[in-house]
Amino acid sequence: MQHWVQLGNSDAVVSTRDAGDQVVRKRIEGDQITAIVFPECWGLNEMYAAAVASAAHHFARDEETGGHRPPAWVESSDEDLQMLVANHFGLGRTNLRPAGWTGDHPSVAALREREG
């Protein structure tokens, strides 16, 4: 089974390169879902490390603390992974997806459909 994690992202950024090959980050308005799909051979520790590291590339920085803003919620195909990632970002067992924030990231939707 291929595992995944989805992070509710109200503070999304997209990274591109400018003409001088410098990385430029731009805010994306609205609620987004950041999804990470892991290779089937990865263990829990590898998936956790990758999920946490992805925040640096997909979440805007908090201007007060300098750190990255946390996700609004965490969902995963693996319950242990979900709890590890949620705890890392200071979210507990109540990190449920808010009503109105519907749908899956297209990559996760395709996996769910494939795996039935």
LUMPA-18504 format. One line per 2 residues: number of its first residue (from 0); their letters; for each residue x, y, z of N, C-alpha, C, O. Coordinates in nm, 4 decimals. Example, Ala and Ser with C-alpha at 12.3 -4.5 7.8 and 13.67 -1.06 7.14 Angstrom:
% LUMPA-18504
0	as	1.3190:-0.5690:0.7800:1.2300:-0.4500:0.7800:1.3200:-0.3300:0.7800:1.4236:-0.3319:0.8465; 1.2850:-0.2250:0.7080:1.3670:-0.1060:0.7140:1.2900:0.0030:0.7870:1.3409:0.1138:0.8039;
% end
This chain:
% LUMPA-18504
0	mq	0.0842:-0.1190:0.0000:0.0000:0.0000:0.0000:0.0880:0.1243:0.0000:0.1863:0.1326:0.0736; 0.0520:0.2177:-0.0812:0.1258:0.3438:-0.0873:0.0620:0.4419:0.0099:-0.0587:0.4657:0.0051;
2	hw	0.1440:0.4988:0.0986:0.0922:0.5906:0.1994:0.1045:0.7354:0.1548:0.1836:0.7690:0.0666; 0.0239:0.8206:0.2183:0.0203:0.9634:0.1874:-0.0150:1.0401:0.3138:-0.0637:0.9840:0.4119;
4	vq	0.0111:1.1701:0.3084:-0.0341:1.2622:0.4121:-0.0827:1.3877:0.3417:-0.0239:1.4315:0.2428; -0.1910:1.4456:0.3939:-0.2435:1.5723:0.3438:-0.2395:1.6732:0.4572:-0.2738:1.6420:0.5712;
6	lg	-0.1971:1.7946:0.4243:-0.1878:1.9024:0.5220:-0.2790:2.0165:0.4765:-0.2653:2.0664:0.3647; -0.3712:2.0573:0.5626:-0.4555:2.1727:0.5326:-0.3700:2.2983:0.5381:-0.3069:2.3264:0.6400;
8	ns	-0.3676:2.3730:0.4302:-0.2723:2.4814:0.4160:-0.3433:2.6126:0.3828:-0.3777:2.6381:0.2674; -0.3648:2.6952:0.4850:-0.4235:2.8284:0.4644:-0.3171:2.9321:0.4338:-0.3488:3.0460:0.3995;
10	da	-0.1916:2.8931:0.4460:-0.0784:2.9853:0.4270:0.0178:2.9308:0.3228:0.1388:2.9255:0.3452; -0.0369:2.8903:0.2084:0.0429:2.8242:0.1057:0.1306:2.9218:0.0278:0.0954:3.0378:0.0065;
12	vv	0.2454:2.8703:-0.0137:0.3344:2.9419:-0.1041:0.3717:2.8482:-0.2176:0.3709:2.7261:-0.2022; 0.4044:2.9070:-0.3316:0.4567:2.8312:-0.4443:0.5960:2.8867:-0.4716:0.6173:3.0079:-0.4699;
14	st	0.6895:2.7971:-0.4964:0.8281:2.8376:-0.5221:0.8590:2.8199:-0.6699:0.8315:2.7155:-0.7291; 0.9168:2.9244:-0.7281:0.9607:2.9205:-0.8671:1.1006:2.9812:-0.8738:1.1516:3.0315:-0.7737;
16	rd	1.1612:2.9766:-0.9890:1.2919:3.0397:-1.0087:1.2764:3.1572:-1.1053:1.2045:3.1481:-1.2048; 1.3445:3.2666:-1.0746:1.3393:3.3827:-1.1626:1.4468:3.3691:-1.2705:1.5146:3.2667:-1.2793;
18	ag	1.4616:3.4731:-1.3522:1.5577:3.4706:-1.4625:1.7009:3.4540:-1.4135:1.7853:3.4017:-1.4863; 1.7296:3.4977:-1.2910:1.8632:3.4840:-1.2337:1.8818:3.3541:-1.1572:1.9806:3.3382:-1.0856;
20	dq	1.7886:3.2614:-1.1713:1.7914:3.1294:-1.1070:1.7779:3.1377:-0.9550:1.8181:3.0459:-0.8835; 1.7212:3.2477:-0.9063:1.6950:3.2625:-0.7637:1.5553:3.2098:-0.7322:1.4627:3.2275:-0.8114;
22	vv	1.5400:3.1454:-0.6173:1.4099:3.0946:-0.5763:1.3234:3.2114:-0.5297:1.3651:3.2927:-0.4473; 1.2027:3.2178:-0.5840:1.1061:3.3216:-0.5494:0.9818:3.2516:-0.4961:0.9265:3.1626:-0.5608;
24	rk	0.9386:3.2930:-0.3771:0.8187:3.2337:-0.3172:0.7048:3.3349:-0.3238:0.7214:3.4522:-0.2902; 0.5888:3.2868:-0.3678:0.4702:3.3712:-0.3772:0.3572:3.3053:-0.2999:0.3388:3.1837:-0.3065;
26	ri	0.2806:3.3872:-0.2255:0.1643:3.3380:-0.1518:0.0547:3.2965:-0.2485:0.0359:3.3575:-0.3538; -0.0170:3.1914:-0.2109:-0.1351:3.1471:-0.2843:-0.2543:3.1765:-0.1949:-0.2583:3.1328:-0.0799;
28	eg	-0.3500:3.2493:-0.2464:-0.4676:3.2858:-0.1677:-0.5621:3.1672:-0.1528:-0.5711:3.0819:-0.2412; -0.6316:3.1630:-0.0411:-0.7337:3.0615:-0.0183:-0.6785:2.9350:0.0456:-0.5575:2.9176:0.0598;
30	dq	-0.7697:2.8484:0.0835:-0.7334:2.7229:0.1460:-0.6823:2.6244:0.0409:-0.7459:2.6030:-0.0623; -0.5680:2.5660:0.0687:-0.5043:2.4700:-0.0204:-0.4812:2.3392:0.0555:-0.4896:2.3358:0.1783;
32	it	-0.4529:2.2341:-0.0165:-0.4130:2.1077:0.0442:-0.2761:2.0724:-0.0100:-0.2565:2.0614:-0.1311; -0.1809:2.0548:0.0815:-0.0487:2.0066:0.0445:-0.0491:1.8566:0.0685:-0.0807:1.8115:0.1786;
34	ai	-0.0143:1.7791:-0.0335:-0.0136:1.6331:-0.0221:0.1252:1.5798:-0.0518:0.1941:1.6285:-0.1415; 0.1652:1.4798:0.0242:0.2914:1.4103:0.0012:0.2573:1.2627:-0.0128:0.1961:1.2037:0.0763;
36	vf	0.2968:1.2032:-0.1248:0.2774:1.0607:-0.1496:0.4150:0.9959:-0.1420:0.5095:1.0400:-0.2073; 0.4248:0.8912:-0.0617:0.5540:0.8301:-0.0306:0.5785:0.7028:-0.1117:0.4839:0.6325:-0.1474;
38	pe	0.7047:0.6735:-0.1407:0.7367:0.5450:-0.2040:0.6906:0.4298:-0.1135:0.6952:0.4404:0.0090; 0.6473:0.3225:-0.1740:0.5933:0.2103:-0.0977:0.6951:0.1481:-0.0017:0.6563:0.0875:0.0982;
40	cw	0.8219:0.1621:-0.0304:0.9245:0.0984:0.0527:0.9621:0.1813:0.1760:1.0390:0.1339:0.2598; 0.9103:0.3026:0.1891:0.9485:0.3885:0.3008:0.8818:0.3450:0.4299:0.7671:0.3005:0.4315;
42	gl	0.9577:0.3594:0.5391:0.9062:0.3315:0.6724:0.8496:0.4572:0.7368:0.8518:0.5654:0.6781; 0.7993:0.4408:0.8578:0.7346:0.5498:0.9302:0.8282:0.6682:0.9518:0.7877:0.7827:0.9320;
44	ne	0.9516:0.6427:0.9916:1.0449:0.7532:1.0185:1.0757:0.8341:0.8935:1.0849:0.9566:0.8999; 1.0917:0.7675:0.7805:1.1195:0.8384:0.6552:0.9994:0.9229:0.6130:1.0143:1.0373:0.5701;
46	my	0.8806:0.8648:0.6260:0.7605:0.9401:0.5879:0.7414:1.0616:0.6784:0.7078:1.1701:0.6308; 0.7626:1.0438:0.8074:0.7489:1.1544:0.9030:0.8467:1.2671:0.8695:0.8075:1.3837:0.8629;
48	aa	0.9723:1.2328:0.8485:1.0747:1.3341:0.8189:1.0401:1.4110:0.6915:1.0555:1.5330:0.6863; 0.9942:1.3408:0.5903:0.9603:1.4066:0.4638:0.8385:1.4965:0.4784:0.8347:1.6058:0.4220;
50	av	0.7394:1.4514:0.5534:0.6185:1.5325:0.5725:0.6503:1.6613:0.6464:0.6019:1.7681:0.6088; 0.7309:1.6525:0.7508:0.7668:1.7706:0.8289:0.8542:1.8655:0.7460:0.8359:1.9871:0.7502;
52	as	0.9482:1.8095:0.6718:1.0372:1.8927:0.5903:0.9617:1.9651:0.4791:1.0028:2.0732:0.4372; 0.8533:1.9076:0.4315:0.7789:1.9704:0.3222:0.7209:2.1055:0.3613:0.6990:2.1909:0.2754;
54	aa	0.6962:2.1254:0.4886:0.6387:2.2528:0.5336:0.7273:2.3712:0.4956:0.6770:2.4794:0.4655; 0.8571:2.3511:0.4969:0.9495:2.4599:0.4633:0.9323:2.5064:0.3186:0.9684:2.6193:0.2852;
56	hh	0.8781:2.4213:0.2338:0.8637:2.4547:0.0923:0.7214:2.4937:0.0540:0.6995:2.5516:-0.0524; 0.6246:2.4625:0.1398:0.4855:2.4834:0.1019:0.4070:2.5772:0.1929:0.2964:2.6185:0.1580;
58	fa	0.4632:2.6119:0.3103:0.3929:2.6974:0.4050:0.4649:2.8312:0.4192:0.5878:2.8369:0.4222; 0.3873:2.9375:0.4277:0.4444:3.0707:0.4446:0.5106:3.0833:0.5815:0.4776:3.0109:0.6754;
60	rd	0.6032:3.1755:0.5901:0.6703:3.2019:0.7179:0.5838:3.2912:0.8052:0.5120:3.3787:0.7567; 0.5926:3.2669:0.9347:0.5275:3.3519:1.0334:0.6223:3.4689:1.0577:0.7349:3.4482:1.1028;
62	ee	0.5793:3.5894:1.0290:0.6672:3.7058:1.0385:0.7124:3.7342:1.1809:0.8195:3.7914:1.2013; 0.6326:3.6952:1.2799:0.6692:3.7195:1.4198:0.7760:3.6227:1.4684:0.8712:3.6635:1.5350;
64	tg	0.7611:3.4950:1.4356:0.8540:3.3942:1.4877:0.9636:3.3575:1.3893:1.0683:3.3070:1.4300; 0.9418:3.3816:1.2607:1.0392:3.3432:1.1596:1.0247:3.1985:1.1165:1.0843:3.1576:1.0169;
66	gh	0.9460:3.1198:1.1904:0.9220:2.9811:1.1531:0.8090:2.9715:1.0522:0.7466:3.0716:1.0169; 0.7840:2.8518:1.0071:0.6754:2.8306:0.9122:0.5441:2.8124:0.9875:0.5406:2.7553:1.0965;
68	rp	0.4395:2.8604:0.9290:0.3075:2.8450:0.9895:0.2681:2.6974:0.9868:0.3050:2.6254:0.8940; 0.1943:2.6521:1.0864:0.1550:2.5110:1.0911:0.0341:2.4833:1.0021:-0.0387:2.5755:0.9654;
70	pa	0.0130:2.3573:0.9677:-0.1085:2.3236:0.8935:-0.2317:2.3415:0.9813:-0.2230:2.3412:1.1041; -0.3451:2.3569:0.9166:-0.4713:2.3677:0.9888:-0.5190:2.2304:1.0356:-0.5878:2.2195:1.1371;
72	wv	-0.4826:2.1262:0.9617:-0.5217:1.9897:0.9945:-0.4285:1.8933:0.9225:-0.3576:1.9317:0.8294; -0.4294:1.7687:0.9660:-0.3463:1.6635:0.9065:-0.4326:1.5394:0.8864:-0.5059:1.4984:0.9764;
74	es	-0.4234:1.4804:0.7684:-0.4861:1.3513:0.7416:-0.3820:1.2613:0.6778:-0.2931:1.3085:0.6069; -0.3931:1.1315:0.7032:-0.2975:1.0378:0.6456:-0.3615:0.9016:0.6286:-0.4609:0.8691:0.6936;
76	sd	-0.3032:0.8231:0.5409:-0.3450:0.6845:0.5227:-0.2911:0.5970:0.6351:-0.3312:0.4813:0.6482; -0.2007:0.6510:0.7161:-0.1409:0.5782:0.8281:-0.1671:0.6565:0.9568:-0.1243:0.7712:0.9700;
78	ed	-0.2373:0.5943:1.0511:-0.2764:0.6632:1.1742:-0.1565:0.7087:1.2568:-0.1582:0.8185:1.3124; -0.0526:0.6259:1.2656:0.0668:0.6644:1.3416:0.1351:0.7853:1.2784:0.1781:0.8764:1.3491;
80	lq	0.1450:0.7864:1.1474:0.2052:0.8994:1.0769:0.1234:1.0259:1.1005:0.1796:1.1328:1.1243; -0.0081:1.0139:1.0939:-0.0940:1.1297:1.1167:-0.0696:1.1901:1.2547:-0.0577:1.3119:1.2684;
82	ml	-0.0622:1.1056:1.3558:-0.0418:1.1558:1.4917:0.0970:1.2172:1.5089:0.1102:1.3203:1.5749; 0.2000:1.1566:1.4515:0.3352:1.2130:1.4618:0.3426:1.3517:1.3983:0.3967:1.4455:1.4569;
84	va	0.2879:1.3628:1.2785:0.2932:1.4916:1.2076:0.2078:1.5955:1.2806:0.2506:1.7096:1.2979; 0.0887:1.5570:1.3229:0.0019:1.6501:1.3954:0.0689:1.6974:1.5242:0.0661:1.8164:1.5555;
86	nh	0.1285:1.6056:1.5982:0.1972:1.6432:1.7226:0.3159:1.7342:1.6963:0.3409:1.8267:1.7735; 0.3890:1.7097:1.5893:0.5034:1.7950:1.5549:0.4599:1.9408:1.5380:0.5296:2.0330:1.5804;
88	fg	0.3458:1.9592:1.4764:0.2966:2.0947:1.4499:0.2078:2.1490:1.5613:0.1453:2.2538:1.5453; 0.2021:2.0788:1.6733:0.1253:2.1268:1.7877:-0.0237:2.1020:1.7772:-0.1024:2.1644:1.8484;
90	lg	-0.0629:2.0121:1.6896:-0.2028:1.9756:1.6737:-0.2247:1.8442:1.7465:-0.1402:1.7549:1.7408; -0.3357:1.8321:1.8137:-0.3636:1.7077:1.8844:-0.4608:1.6209:1.8085:-0.4706:1.6275:1.6860;
92	rt	-0.5320:1.5399:1.8829:-0.6304:1.4501:1.8221:-0.7484:1.5263:1.7638:-0.8299:1.4679:1.6924; -0.7592:1.6535:1.7922:-0.8711:1.7331:1.7420:-0.8344:1.8078:1.6146:-0.8966:1.9090:1.5824;
94	nl	-0.7345:1.7596:1.5418:-0.6893:1.8294:1.4218:-0.7727:1.7918:1.2996:-0.7186:1.7773:1.1900; -0.9033:1.7759:1.3171:-0.9906:1.7327:1.2090:-1.0058:1.8405:1.1022:-0.9974:1.9602:1.1297;
96	rp	-1.0281:1.7945:0.9816:-1.0514:1.8858:0.8704:-1.1804:1.9641:0.8965:-1.2839:1.9029:0.9227; -1.1770:2.0968:0.8902:-1.2973:2.1764:0.9153:-1.4045:2.1522:0.8093:-1.3735:2.1223:0.6939;
98	ag	-1.5292:2.1653:0.8491:-1.6403:2.1544:0.7546:-1.6221:2.2599:0.6460:-1.5783:2.3716:0.6738; -1.6550:2.2251:0.5258:-1.6409:2.3179:0.4145:-1.5073:2.3057:0.3428:-1.4922:2.3559:0.2315;
100	wt	-1.4106:2.2398:0.4051:-1.2803:2.2211:0.3426:-1.2818:2.0806:0.2842:-1.2246:1.9878:0.3414; -1.3473:2.0660:0.1708:-1.3761:1.9346:0.1172:-1.2796:1.8947:0.0067:-1.2041:1.9762:-0.0461;
102	gd	-1.2849:1.7670:-0.0258:-1.2049:1.7150:-0.1358:-1.0658:1.6742:-0.0933:-1.0184:1.7097:0.0147; -1.0020:1.5994:-0.1799:-0.8645:1.5556:-0.1603:-0.7762:1.6226:-0.2633:-0.8234:1.6695:-0.3669;
104	hp	-0.6478:1.6266:-0.2337:-0.5509:1.6666:-0.3347:-0.5649:1.5650:-0.4488:-0.5886:1.4473:-0.4217; -0.5510:1.6063:-0.5747:-0.5700:1.5134:-0.6868:-0.4854:1.3851:-0.6779:-0.5312:1.2781:-0.7179;
106	sv	-0.3635:1.3955:-0.6264:-0.2792:1.2760:-0.6170:-0.3350:1.1760:-0.5160:-0.3265:1.0552:-0.5378; -0.3917:1.2247:-0.4063:-0.4511:1.1366:-0.3054:-0.5836:1.0810:-0.3566:-0.6146:0.9642:-0.3335;
108	aa	-0.6607:1.1619:-0.4248:-0.7874:1.1146:-0.4825:-0.7615:0.9992:-0.5797:-0.8362:0.9013:-0.5813; -0.6573:1.0103:-0.6595:-0.6236:0.9037:-0.7535:-0.5812:0.7763:-0.6814:-0.6179:0.6667:-0.7235;
110	lr	-0.5046:0.7890:-0.5735:-0.4656:0.6713:-0.4967:-0.5863:0.6043:-0.4323:-0.5995:0.4820:-0.4353; -0.6740:0.6851:-0.3743:-0.7941:0.6280:-0.3109:-0.8773:0.5520:-0.4136:-0.9291:0.4440:-0.3851;
112	er	-0.8897:0.6084:-0.5319:-0.9685:0.5429:-0.6362:-0.9014:0.4124:-0.6810:-0.9683:0.3108:-0.6993; -0.7711:0.4160:-0.6980:-0.6962:0.2980:-0.7441:-0.7018:0.1846:-0.6423:-0.7135:0.0674:-0.6782;
114	eg	-0.6930:0.2222:-0.5129:-0.6870:0.1199:-0.4084:-0.8244:0.0797:-0.3587:-0.8372:-0.0138:-0.2796; -0.9277:0.1499:-0.4048:-1.0652:0.1144:-0.3713:-1.0976:0.1372:-0.2301:-1.2103:0.1116:-0.1877;
% end
